[in-house]
Amino acid sequence: MTTTAARATTLKWSDIDVGDEVSALEIPVTTTVIVAGAIASRDFMPVHHDRDYANKQGSPNLFMNILTTNGLCTRFLTDWAGPEAMVKKLSIRLGVPSFPDDPLRFTGSVTGKSEGSEGENFVEVAFKATNSLGDHVSGTAVLSLLDGSGA
């Protein structure tokens, strides 16, 4: 799987079809990513930054918090759709933990489109991120995109 760079221009709603694949994204998961995400989201639970504490709780290592996972899901969607796309709805379900040194591989596809008003139209996406243990997160999202007429 290749990691793609974030899109410089925003996709046009009219150029997207139901069934289109979302550009795959692989995110290296390091101890620093997990600890920084926990601190940035003000989650000071020791299982997200203290390996020994996590071990005492029965975990083989410290693990990613849900807020970091949520942020990475949004990154996956906006890297694909572009800088002017807005995530209007995000629903996720956690699965297996995300531990250091086990990358997350995001994949997804367009499952629906609907027209809005004043040039704002919507794309529905189903996605998941997997690691060596299985599905870390799965979910759906609704993104707002321009209609393609430059509105």
DSSP file (Angstrom, degrees, kcal/mol; ACC not computed):
  #  RESIDUE AA STRUCTURE BP1 BP2  ACC     N-H-->O    O-->H-N    N-H-->O    O-->H-N    TCO  KAPPA ALPHA  PHI   PSI    X-CA   Y-CA   Z-CA
    1    1 A M              0   0    0      0, 0.0     2,-0.3     0, 0.0    25,-0.0   0.000 360.0 360.0 360.0 135.7    0.0    0.0    0.0
    2    2 A T        -     0   0    0     23,-0.0     2,-0.6    22,-0.0    24,-0.0  -0.757 360.0-129.6-100.6 148.4    1.3    3.4   -0.9
    3    3 A T        -     0   0    0     -2,-0.3     2,-0.3    22,-0.2    22,-0.2  -0.854  25.8-151.7 -94.7 125.2    0.8    6.5    1.2
    4    4 A T        -     0   0    0     20,-0.7     2,-0.1    -2,-0.6     3,-0.1  -0.671  15.7-112.9 -98.1 152.9   -0.5    9.4   -0.9
    5    5 A A        -     0   0    0     -2,-0.3     3,-0.1     1,-0.1    -1,-0.1  -0.410  45.7 -85.2 -76.2 157.7    0.1   13.0   -0.2
    6    6 A A        -     0   0    0      1,-0.1    73,-0.1    -2,-0.1    74,-0.1  -0.370  52.6-101.6 -62.2 141.9   -2.8   15.3    0.9
    7    7 A R        -     0   0    0     72,-2.1    -1,-0.1    71,-0.2    74,-0.0  -0.423  23.4-154.8 -67.0 136.7   -4.7   16.6   -2.1
    8    8 A A  S    S+     0   0    0     -2,-0.1     2,-0.3    74,-0.1    -1,-0.1   0.769  79.9  41.1 -84.5 -28.2   -3.8   20.3   -3.0
    9    9 A T  S    S-     0   0    0     73,-0.1     2,-0.3    74,-0.1    -1,-0.1  -0.896  91.4-108.5-120.4 152.4   -7.2   21.0   -4.6
   10   10 A T        -     0   0    0     -2,-0.3    72,-0.3    72,-0.2    71,-0.1  -0.583  32.5-113.9 -83.8 136.9  -10.6   19.9   -3.5
   11   11 A L        -     0   0    0     70,-3.1   135,-0.4    -2,-0.3     2,-0.4  -0.312  29.3-121.8 -61.0 148.4  -12.5   17.3   -5.4
   12   12 A K    >   -     0   0    0      1,-0.1     3,-1.6   133,-0.1     4,-0.3  -0.803  11.2-132.3 -93.9 137.5  -15.7   18.4   -7.2
   13   13 A W  G >  S+     0   0    0    133,-2.7     3,-1.6    -2,-0.4   134,-0.2   0.871 106.7  58.3 -53.8 -41.4  -18.9   16.7   -6.2
   14   14 A S  G 3  S+     0   0    0    132,-0.3    -1,-0.3     1,-0.3   134,-0.1   0.675 101.1  56.9 -67.3 -16.9  -19.8   16.2   -9.8
   15   15 A D  G <  S+     0   0    0     -3,-1.6     2,-0.4     2,-0.0    -1,-0.3   0.416  92.3  85.7 -93.2   1.3  -16.6   14.3  -10.4
   16   16 A I    <   -     0   0    0     -3,-1.6     2,-0.3    -4,-0.3     3,-0.0  -0.851  58.1-166.9-107.7 138.2  -17.3   11.6   -7.8
   17   17 A D    >   -     0   0    0     -2,-0.4     3,-2.2    95,-0.0    93,-0.3  -0.919  33.8 -97.4-121.2 148.9  -19.4    8.5   -8.3
   18   18 A V  T 3  S+     0   0    0     -2,-0.3    93,-0.2     1,-0.3     3,-0.1  -0.436 114.3  34.4 -58.4 133.9  -20.9    6.0   -5.9
   19   19 A G  T 3  S+     0   0    0     91,-2.7    -1,-0.3     1,-0.4    92,-0.1   0.167  83.3 139.0 100.3 -15.9  -18.4    3.1   -5.8
   20   20 A D    <   -     0   0    0     -3,-2.2    90,-2.9    89,-0.1    -1,-0.4  -0.333  54.0-121.4 -59.6 141.2  -15.3    5.3   -6.2
   21   21 A E  E     -A  109   0A   0     88,-0.2     2,-0.4    -3,-0.1    88,-0.3  -0.654  17.3-127.4 -83.6 140.8  -12.5    4.2   -4.0
   22   22 A V  E     -A  108   0A   0     86,-2.6    86,-0.6    -2,-0.3     3,-0.1  -0.711  41.7 -93.2 -82.1 137.6  -11.0    6.7   -1.5
   23   23 A S  E     -     0   0A   0     -2,-0.4    57,-0.1    84,-0.1    -1,-0.1  -0.304  47.2-115.9 -55.0 126.4   -7.2    7.0   -1.9
   24   24 A A  E     -     0   0A   0     83,-0.0   -20,-0.7   -21,-0.0     2,-0.4  -0.265  31.2-163.2 -64.1 151.2   -5.6    4.5    0.6
   25   25 A L  E     -A  106   0A   0     81,-1.8    81,-3.5   -22,-0.2     2,-0.5  -0.990   9.2-160.2-140.7 128.7   -3.5    6.0    3.4
   26   26 A E  E     -A  105   0A   0     -2,-0.4    79,-0.2    79,-0.2   103,-0.0  -0.948   9.3-165.1-109.4 127.5   -1.0    4.3    5.6
   27   27 A I  E     -A  104   0A   0     77,-3.0    77,-2.4    -2,-0.5     2,-0.3  -0.948  18.4-132.4-114.2 118.6   -0.1    6.0    8.9
   28   28 A P        -     0   0    0      0, 0.0     2,-0.7     0, 0.0     5,-0.0  -0.526  20.1-149.0 -65.6 130.3    2.9    4.9   10.8
   29   29 A V        +     0   0    0     -2,-0.3    72,-3.0    70,-0.1    73,-0.6  -0.908  25.5 168.5-106.1 113.3    1.9    4.5   14.5
   30   30 A T     >  -     0   0    0     -2,-0.7     4,-2.1    70,-0.3     5,-0.2  -0.713  50.8-106.1-114.8 167.8    4.8    5.2   16.8
   31   31 A T  H  > S+     0   0    0     -2,-0.2     4,-2.8     1,-0.2     5,-0.3   0.905 123.0  54.5 -58.0 -40.6    4.9    5.7   20.6
   32   32 A T  H  > S+     0   0    0      1,-0.2     4,-3.0     2,-0.2     5,-0.3   0.909 106.1  50.5 -62.0 -43.0    5.4    9.4   19.9
   33   33 A V  H  > S+     0   0    0      2,-0.2     4,-2.2     1,-0.2    -1,-0.2   0.923 113.9  45.5 -60.1 -44.5    2.2    9.6   17.7
   34   34 A I  H  X S+     0   0    0     -4,-2.1     4,-2.0     2,-0.2    31,-0.3   0.939 117.2  42.5 -66.4 -47.4    0.2    7.8   20.5
   35   35 A V  H  X S+     0   0    0     -4,-2.8     4,-2.6     2,-0.2     5,-0.2   0.931 115.4  49.3 -66.9 -45.4    1.6    9.9   23.3
   36   36 A A  H  X S+     0   0    0     -4,-3.0     4,-2.9    -5,-0.3     5,-0.2   0.902 110.9  50.7 -61.9 -40.8    1.3   13.2   21.4
   37   37 A G  H  X S+     0   0    0     -4,-2.2     4,-1.6    -5,-0.3    -1,-0.2   0.899 111.4  47.9 -63.6 -40.6   -2.3   12.5   20.4
   38   38 A A  H  <>S+     0   0    0     -4,-2.0     5,-3.2    10,-0.2    -2,-0.2   0.929 114.9  44.7 -65.5 -45.0   -3.2   11.7   23.9
   39   39 A I  H ><5S+     0   0    0     -4,-2.6     3,-1.7     3,-0.2    -2,-0.2   0.923 111.4  53.1 -65.6 -43.7   -1.6   14.9   25.3
   40   40 A A  H 3<5S+     0   0    0     -4,-2.9    -1,-0.2     1,-0.3    -2,-0.2   0.832 112.2  45.4 -61.7 -32.0   -3.0   17.0   22.5
   41   41 A S  T 3<5S-     0   0    0     -4,-1.6    -1,-0.3    -5,-0.2    -2,-0.2   0.265 115.6-116.8 -95.8  12.3   -6.5   15.8   23.2
   42   42 A R  T < 5 +     0   0    0     -3,-1.7     2,-0.9     1,-0.2    -3,-0.2   0.810  65.7 145.7  58.6  34.0   -6.0   16.3   27.0
   43   43 A D      < +     0   0    0     -5,-3.2    -1,-0.2    -6,-0.2    -2,-0.1  -0.857  18.3 172.3-102.0  99.1   -6.3   12.6   27.7
   44   44 A F        +     0   0    0     -2,-0.9    -1,-0.1    -3,-0.1     5,-0.1   0.206  24.4 138.2 -96.8  15.0   -3.9   12.0   30.5
   45   45 A M    >   -     0   0    0      1,-0.2     3,-2.1    -7,-0.1     4,-0.2  -0.454  58.0-131.5 -59.3 126.4   -5.0    8.4   31.2
   46   46 A P  G >> S+     0   0    0      0, 0.0     4,-3.0     0, 0.0     3,-1.9   0.724  99.0  74.1 -59.5 -23.9   -1.7    6.5   31.8
   47   47 A V  G 34 S+     0   0    0      1,-0.3    16,-1.8     2,-0.2    -2,-0.1   0.673  96.4  53.6 -63.9 -12.7   -2.5    3.7   29.4
   48   48 A H  G <4 S+     0   0    0     -3,-2.1    -1,-0.3    14,-0.2   -10,-0.2   0.431 127.5  13.8-100.3  -1.5   -1.9    6.2   26.5
   49   49 A H  T <4 S+     0   0    0     -3,-1.9     2,-0.5    -4,-0.2    -2,-0.2   0.456 111.8  70.2-147.9  -6.2    1.6    7.3   27.7
   50   50 A D     X  -     0   0    0     -4,-3.0     4,-2.5     1,-0.2     5,-0.2  -0.902  51.3-170.0-125.5 103.2    3.0    4.9   30.3
   51   51 A R  H  > S+     0   0    0     -2,-0.5     4,-2.6     1,-0.2     5,-0.2   0.895  88.9  52.1 -58.8 -43.3    4.0    1.4   29.0
   52   52 A D  H  > S+     0   0    0      1,-0.2     4,-2.1     2,-0.2    -1,-0.2   0.915 110.6  47.6 -62.5 -42.8    4.5    0.0   32.5
   53   53 A Y  H  > S+     0   0    0      2,-0.2     4,-1.2     1,-0.2    -1,-0.2   0.929 111.5  50.8 -62.8 -44.8    1.1    1.2   33.7
   54   54 A A  H  <>S+     0   0    0     -4,-2.5     5,-2.5    -8,-0.3     3,-0.4   0.897 108.8  52.5 -60.2 -40.2   -0.6   -0.3   30.5
   55   55 A N  H ><5S+     0   0    0     -4,-2.6     3,-1.8     1,-0.2    -1,-0.2   0.912 106.3  53.1 -60.7 -43.1    1.2   -3.6   31.2
   56   56 A K  H 3<5S+     0   0    0     -4,-2.1    -1,-0.2     1,-0.3    -2,-0.2   0.751 105.7  54.9 -65.4 -23.0   -0.2   -3.6   34.8
   57   57 A Q  T 3<5S-     0   0    0     -4,-1.2    -1,-0.3    -3,-0.4    -2,-0.2   0.433 128.2 -98.7 -88.1  -0.4   -3.7   -3.1   33.3
   58   58 A G  T < 5S+     0   0    0     -3,-1.8    -3,-0.2     1,-0.3    -2,-0.1   0.475  83.7 126.6  99.1   3.3   -3.2   -6.2   31.1
   59   59 A S      < -     0   0    0     -5,-2.5    -1,-0.3    -6,-0.2    -2,-0.2  -0.741  59.9-137.7 -93.6 142.3   -2.2   -4.5   27.9
   60   60 A P  S    S-     0   0    0      0, 0.0     2,-0.3     0, 0.0    -5,-0.1   0.678  84.1  -8.4 -70.8 -15.0    1.0   -5.6   26.1
   61   61 A N  S    S-     0   0    0     -7,-0.2   -11,-0.1   -14,-0.0     2,-0.1  -0.964  90.0 -71.2-164.0 171.2    1.8   -1.9   25.4
   62   62 A L        -     0   0    0     -2,-0.3     2,-0.3   -14,-0.1   -14,-0.2  -0.380  56.0-153.2 -67.0 159.8    0.4    1.6   25.6
   63   63 A F        -     0   0    0    -16,-1.8    36,-0.2    36,-0.1    -1,-0.0  -0.954  17.2 -88.6-143.7 159.0   -2.3    2.2   23.0
   64   64 A M        -     0   0    0     34,-2.3    34,-0.3    -2,-0.3     2,-0.2  -0.291  39.9-128.0 -66.5 143.5   -4.0    5.0   21.0
   65   65 A N     >  -     0   0    0    -31,-0.3     4,-2.0   -17,-0.1     3,-0.3  -0.495  22.7-110.4 -88.8 164.8   -6.9    6.9   22.4
   66   66 A I  H  > S+     0   0    0      1,-0.2     4,-2.7     2,-0.2     5,-0.2   0.824 114.7  58.4 -65.9 -32.7  -10.2    7.3   20.6
   67   67 A L  H  > S+     0   0    0      2,-0.2     4,-2.1     1,-0.2    -1,-0.2   0.879 107.0  47.5 -67.9 -35.9   -9.7   11.0   20.0
   68   68 A T  H  > S+     0   0    0     -3,-0.3     4,-2.4     2,-0.2    -2,-0.2   0.923 112.0  50.3 -67.2 -44.1   -6.5   10.4   18.1
   69   69 A T  H  X S+     0   0    0     -4,-2.0     4,-2.1     1,-0.2    -2,-0.2   0.926 109.5  51.6 -57.2 -45.3   -8.2    7.7   16.1
   70   70 A N  H  X S+     0   0    0     -4,-2.7     4,-2.0     1,-0.2    -1,-0.2   0.910 109.7  49.4 -58.4 -45.0  -11.0   10.2   15.3
   71   71 A G  H  X S+     0   0    0     -4,-2.1     4,-2.3     1,-0.2    -1,-0.2   0.885 109.4  51.4 -63.3 -39.6   -8.5   12.8   14.2
   72   72 A L  H  X S+     0   0    0     -4,-2.4     4,-2.5     2,-0.2    -1,-0.2   0.855 107.1  54.2 -67.9 -34.0   -6.8   10.3   11.9
   73   73 A C  H  X S+     0   0    0     -4,-2.1     4,-2.1     2,-0.2    -2,-0.2   0.932 109.6  47.5 -62.3 -44.9  -10.1    9.3   10.3
   74   74 A T  H  X S+     0   0    0     -4,-2.0     4,-2.7     1,-0.2     5,-0.3   0.902 110.5  52.2 -63.3 -41.0  -10.7   13.0    9.5
   75   75 A R  H  X S+     0   0    0     -4,-2.3     4,-2.8     1,-0.2     5,-0.3   0.933 107.5  52.4 -59.7 -45.9   -7.2   13.3    8.1
   76   76 A F  H  X S+     0   0    0     -4,-2.5     4,-1.3     1,-0.2    -2,-0.2   0.921 113.2  44.5 -55.0 -46.6   -7.8   10.2    5.8
   77   77 A L  H  X S+     0   0    0     -4,-2.1     4,-2.6     1,-0.2    -2,-0.2   0.913 117.1  42.5 -68.2 -44.5  -11.1   11.8    4.5
   78   78 A T  H  X S+     0   0    0     -4,-2.7     4,-2.4     2,-0.2   -71,-0.2   0.796 107.7  59.6 -78.4 -27.0   -9.7   15.3    3.9
   79   79 A D  H  < S+     0   0    0     -4,-2.8   -72,-2.1    -5,-0.3    -1,-0.2   0.892 114.9  39.0 -61.4 -37.0   -6.4   14.1    2.5
   80   80 A W  H  < S+     0   0    0     -4,-1.3    -2,-0.2    -5,-0.3    -1,-0.2   0.932 123.3  37.8 -75.7 -48.9   -8.6   12.4   -0.2
   81   81 A A  H  < S-     0   0    0     -4,-2.6   -70,-3.1     1,-0.2    -3,-0.2   0.806 110.3-116.8 -81.1 -30.2  -11.3   15.1   -0.7
   82   82 A G    ><  -     0   0    0     -4,-2.4     3,-1.2   -72,-0.3    -1,-0.2  -0.414  32.8 -62.0 114.3 169.8   -9.1   18.2   -0.4
   83   83 A P  T 3  S+     0   0    0      0, 0.0    -1,-0.1     0, 0.0   -74,-0.1   0.694 126.0  49.8 -69.0 -21.6   -8.6   21.3    1.8
   84   84 A E  T 3  S+     0   0    0     -3,-0.2     2,-0.2    -6,-0.1    -2,-0.1   0.500  85.1 106.9 -96.0  -3.4  -12.1   22.8    1.2
   85   85 A A    <   -     0   0    0     -3,-1.2     2,-0.5    -7,-0.2    60,-0.2  -0.487  58.2-151.6 -71.4 143.9  -14.0   19.6    2.0
   86   86 A M  E     -B  144   0A   0     58,-1.7    58,-2.9    -2,-0.2     2,-0.8  -0.975  11.9-134.5-121.1 130.7  -15.8   19.7    5.3
   87   87 A V  E     +B  143   0A   0     -2,-0.5    56,-0.2    56,-0.2     3,-0.1  -0.743  27.3 175.3 -81.0 113.6  -16.6   16.6    7.3
   88   88 A K  E     +     0   0A   0     54,-2.8     2,-0.3    -2,-0.8    55,-0.2   0.766  66.3  15.3 -91.1 -30.1  -20.2   17.1    8.4
   89   89 A K  E     -B  142   0A   0     53,-1.6    53,-2.2     2,-0.0     2,-0.4  -0.990  59.6-178.1-148.7 136.9  -20.8   13.8   10.1
   90   90 A L  E     +B  141   0A   0     -2,-0.3     2,-0.5    51,-0.2    51,-0.2  -0.973   2.3 179.0-138.7 121.4  -18.4   11.1   11.4
   91   91 A S  E     +B  140   0A   0     49,-2.8    49,-2.2    -2,-0.4     2,-0.3  -0.987  12.9 176.6-123.2 123.0  -19.5    7.9   13.0
   92   92 A I  E     -B  139   0A   0     -2,-0.5     2,-0.4    47,-0.2    47,-0.2  -0.901  21.4-158.3-128.6 156.8  -16.9    5.4   14.1
   93   93 A R  E     -B  138   0A   0     45,-2.7    45,-1.9    -2,-0.3     2,-0.2  -0.994  22.0-134.9-130.7 124.9  -16.7    2.1   15.9
   94   94 A L  E     +B  137   0A   0     -2,-0.4    43,-0.3    43,-0.2    42,-0.1  -0.501  28.7 166.8 -78.5 147.9  -13.5    1.0   17.5
   95   95 A G        +     0   0    0     41,-3.4    41,-0.3     1,-0.5    -1,-0.1   0.171  53.3   4.2-121.7-116.3  -12.2   -2.6   17.1
   96   96 A V  S    S-     0   0    0     39,-2.3    -1,-0.5     1,-0.1    38,-0.1  -0.334  85.3 -93.9 -73.5 157.4   -8.8   -3.9   18.0
   97   97 A P        -     0   0    0      0, 0.0     2,-0.6     0, 0.0    36,-0.2  -0.225  27.3-128.8 -67.1 160.4   -6.2   -1.6   19.8
   98   98 A S        -     0   0    0    -34,-0.3   -34,-2.3    38,-0.1     6,-0.1  -0.952  32.3-177.0-112.8 111.3   -3.6    0.4   17.9
   99   99 A F    >   -     0   0    0     -2,-0.6     3,-0.9   -36,-0.2   -36,-0.1  -0.631  34.9 -80.7-103.5 161.9   -0.2   -0.2   19.4
  100  100 A P  T 3  S+     0   0    0      0, 0.0   -70,-0.3     0, 0.0    -1,-0.1  -0.239 111.2  23.5 -58.9 150.2    3.2    1.3   18.5
  101  101 A D  T 3  S+     0   0    0    -72,-3.0   -71,-0.1     1,-0.1    -2,-0.0   0.725  96.4 102.3  66.5  26.7    5.1    0.0   15.5
  102  102 A D    <   -     0   0    0     -3,-0.9    -1,-0.1   -73,-0.6    -3,-0.1  -0.820  68.5-139.7-137.1  94.6    1.9   -1.4   13.8
  103  103 A P        -     0   0    0      0, 0.0     2,-0.5     0, 0.0    29,-0.2  -0.095   8.1-126.6 -61.0 151.7    0.8    1.0   11.0
  104  104 A L  E     -A   27   0A   0    -77,-2.4   -77,-3.0    27,-0.1     2,-0.6  -0.856  18.2-157.5 -96.2 132.2   -2.8    1.8   10.4
  105  105 A R  E     -AC  26 130A   0     25,-2.4    25,-1.9    -2,-0.5     2,-0.4  -0.932   8.8-158.6-115.1 109.2   -4.0    1.2    6.8
  106  106 A F  E     +AC  25 129A   0    -81,-3.5   -81,-1.8    -2,-0.6     2,-0.3  -0.705  18.0 164.9 -90.4 135.0   -7.0    3.3    5.8
  107  107 A T  E     + C   0 128A   0     21,-2.4    21,-2.3    -2,-0.4     2,-0.3  -0.953   5.6 150.9-139.1 159.5   -9.3    2.3    2.9
  108  108 A G  E     -AC  22 127A   0    -86,-0.6   -86,-2.6    -2,-0.3     2,-0.3  -0.988  24.1-142.6-173.6 174.0  -12.8    3.4    1.9
  109  109 A S  E     -AC  21 126A   0     17,-2.3    17,-2.4    -2,-0.3     2,-0.4  -0.988  31.9 -98.5-150.3 157.6  -15.3    3.9   -0.8
  110  110 A V  E     + C   0 125A   0    -90,-2.9   -91,-2.7    -2,-0.3    15,-0.3  -0.648  36.0 174.4 -78.0 125.4  -18.1    6.3   -1.8
  111  111 A T  E     +     0   0A   0     13,-2.6     2,-0.3    -2,-0.4    14,-0.2   0.519  59.5   2.6-110.6 -10.1  -21.5    4.9   -0.8
  112  112 A G  E     - C   0 124A   0     12,-1.3    12,-3.0   -95,-0.1     2,-0.3  -0.984  49.3-156.6-170.1 160.2  -23.8    7.8   -1.6
  113  113 A K  E     + C   0 123A   0     -2,-0.3     2,-0.3    10,-0.2    10,-0.2  -0.992  13.3 179.1-141.2 144.7  -24.2   11.3   -3.0
  114  114 A S  E     - C   0 122A   0      8,-2.3     8,-3.1    -2,-0.3     2,-0.3  -0.996  26.3-120.4-147.5 146.7  -26.9   13.8   -2.4
  115  115 A E        -     0   0    0     -2,-0.3     6,-0.2     6,-0.2     2,-0.1  -0.661  30.2-178.2 -87.0 138.7  -27.5   17.4   -3.6
  116  116 A G        -     0   0    0      4,-0.3     2,-0.3    -2,-0.3     3,-0.2  -0.142  30.0 -81.9-109.9-150.9  -27.8   20.2   -1.1
  117  117 A S  S >  S+     0   0    0      3,-0.2     3,-1.9     1,-0.2    -1,-0.1  -0.833  95.8  18.7-120.3 159.4  -28.4   23.9   -1.6
  118  118 A E  T 3  S-     0   0    0     -2,-0.3    -1,-0.2     1,-0.3     3,-0.1   0.828 132.3 -53.2  53.3  39.3  -26.3   26.9   -2.6
  119  119 A G  T 3  S+     0   0    0      1,-0.2     2,-0.7    -3,-0.2    28,-0.7   0.415 106.8 124.5  83.3  -2.9  -23.6   24.7   -4.1
  120  120 A E  E <   + D   0 146A   0     -3,-1.9    -4,-0.3    26,-0.2     2,-0.3  -0.832  33.7 169.8 -95.6 115.8  -23.1   22.5   -1.0
  121  121 A N  E     - D   0 145A   0     24,-2.7    24,-3.1    -2,-0.7     2,-0.4  -0.825  22.9-126.1-124.0 164.0  -23.5   18.8   -1.9
  122  122 A F  E     -CD 114 144A   0     -8,-3.1    -8,-2.3    -2,-0.3     2,-0.4  -0.869  13.3-166.6-124.0 143.8  -22.7   15.7    0.1
  123  123 A V  E     -CD 113 143A   0     20,-2.3    20,-2.8    -2,-0.4     2,-0.4  -0.990  14.4-148.4-124.0 131.7  -20.7   12.5   -0.4
  124  124 A E  E     -CD 112 142A   0    -12,-3.0   -13,-2.6    -2,-0.4   -12,-1.3  -0.857  17.4-171.7-101.5 136.5  -21.1    9.6    1.9
  125  125 A V  E     -CD 110 141A   0     16,-2.6    16,-2.3    -2,-0.4     2,-0.4  -0.983  15.8-157.5-130.6 136.8  -18.1    7.4    2.6
  126  126 A A  E     +CD 109 140A   0    -17,-2.4   -17,-2.3    -2,-0.4     2,-0.3  -0.936  30.6 161.7-106.9 138.9  -17.6    4.0    4.4
  127  127 A F  E     -CD 108 139A   0     12,-2.6    12,-2.5    -2,-0.4     2,-0.3  -0.934  22.1-168.2-149.8 168.0  -14.1    3.4    5.6
  128  128 A K  E     -CD 107 138A   0    -21,-2.3   -21,-2.4    -2,-0.3     2,-0.4  -0.978  13.6-144.6-154.8 160.5  -11.9    1.3    7.9
  129  129 A A  E     -CD 106 137A   0      8,-2.6     7,-2.5    -2,-0.3     8,-1.6  -0.999  23.2-170.5-128.6 128.5   -8.4    1.3    9.2
  130  130 A T  E     +CD 105 135A   0    -25,-1.9   -25,-2.4    -2,-0.4     5,-0.2  -0.819  10.8 179.5-118.1 155.9   -6.7   -2.0    9.9
  131  131 A N  E >   - D   0 134A   0      3,-2.6     3,-1.2    -2,-0.3   -27,-0.1  -0.682  57.1 -71.0-133.6-166.4   -3.5   -3.1   11.5
  132  132 A S  T 3  S+     0   0    0      1,-0.3     3,-0.1    -2,-0.2   -28,-0.0   0.695 131.2  53.3 -66.8 -16.8   -1.9   -6.5   12.1
  133  133 A L  T 3  S-     0   0    0      1,-0.3     2,-0.3   -36,-0.2    -1,-0.3   0.644 118.6-100.6 -90.1 -16.9   -4.6   -7.4   14.7
  134  134 A G  E <  S+ D   0 131A   0     -3,-1.2    -3,-2.6   -38,-0.1     2,-0.6  -0.978  77.1   3.3 134.4-149.7   -7.6   -6.6   12.4
  135  135 A D  E     - D   0 130A   0     -2,-0.3   -39,-2.3    -5,-0.2    -5,-0.3  -0.655  49.3-179.4 -79.4 115.7   -9.9   -3.6   12.1
  136  136 A H  E    S-     0   0A   0     -7,-2.5   -41,-3.4    -2,-0.6     2,-0.3   0.887  73.0  -1.2 -77.8 -41.9   -8.9   -0.9   14.5
  137  137 A V  E     -BD  94 129A   0     -8,-1.6    -8,-2.6   -43,-0.3     2,-0.3  -0.996  60.2-175.4-148.6 144.9  -11.8    1.4   13.4
  138  138 A S  E     +BD  93 128A   0    -45,-1.9   -45,-2.7    -2,-0.3     2,-0.3  -0.971  24.7 132.8-135.4 154.4  -14.6    1.3   10.9
  139  139 A G  E     -BD  92 127A   0    -12,-2.5   -12,-2.6    -2,-0.3     2,-0.3  -0.988  41.9-108.8-175.4-177.0  -17.1    4.0   10.2
  140  140 A T  E     -BD  91 126A   0    -49,-2.2   -49,-2.8    -2,-0.3     2,-0.3  -0.944  26.1-172.5-133.5 155.6  -19.1    6.2    7.9
  141  141 A A  E     -BD  90 125A   0    -16,-2.3   -16,-2.6    -2,-0.3     2,-0.5  -0.986  18.4-145.0-146.5 154.7  -18.8    9.9    7.1
  142  142 A V  E     -BD  89 124A   0    -53,-2.2   -54,-2.8    -2,-0.3   -53,-1.6  -0.995  22.1-168.4-120.5 124.6  -20.6   12.6    5.2
  143  143 A L  E     -BD  87 123A   0    -20,-2.8   -20,-2.3    -2,-0.5     2,-0.5  -0.886  16.1-135.8-113.0 144.6  -18.5   15.3    3.5
  144  144 A S  E     +BD  86 122A   0    -58,-2.9   -58,-1.7    -2,-0.4     2,-0.3  -0.867  31.0 173.1 -97.4 128.9  -19.6   18.6    2.0
  145  145 A L  E     - D   0 121A   0    -24,-3.1   -24,-2.7    -2,-0.5  -133,-0.1  -0.919  36.0 -96.8-132.3 158.2  -18.1   19.4   -1.4
  146  146 A L  E     - D   0 120A   0   -135,-0.4  -133,-2.7    -2,-0.3  -132,-0.3  -0.343  36.0-117.8 -69.5 158.2  -18.7   22.1   -4.0
  147  147 A D        -     0   0    0    -28,-0.7  -133,-0.2  -135,-0.2    -1,-0.1   0.538  45.9-106.4 -80.4  -6.3  -21.0   21.2   -6.9
  148  148 A G  S    S+     0   0    0    -29,-0.2    -1,-0.1  -135,-0.1  -136,-0.1   0.349 101.7  95.0  99.9  -7.5  -18.4   21.5   -9.6
  149  149 A S  S    S-     0   0    0    -30,-0.1  -137,-0.0     0, 0.0    -3,-0.0   0.367 106.3-102.0 -96.3   5.7  -19.6   24.8  -11.1
  150  150 A G              0   0    0    -31,-0.1    -4,-0.0     1,-0.0  -138,-0.0   0.530 360.0 360.0  88.6   6.1  -17.1   26.8   -9.0
  151  151 A A              0   0    0    -32,-0.1    -1,-0.0     0, 0.0   -31,-0.0   0.492 360.0 360.0 -68.2 360.0  -19.8   27.8   -6.5
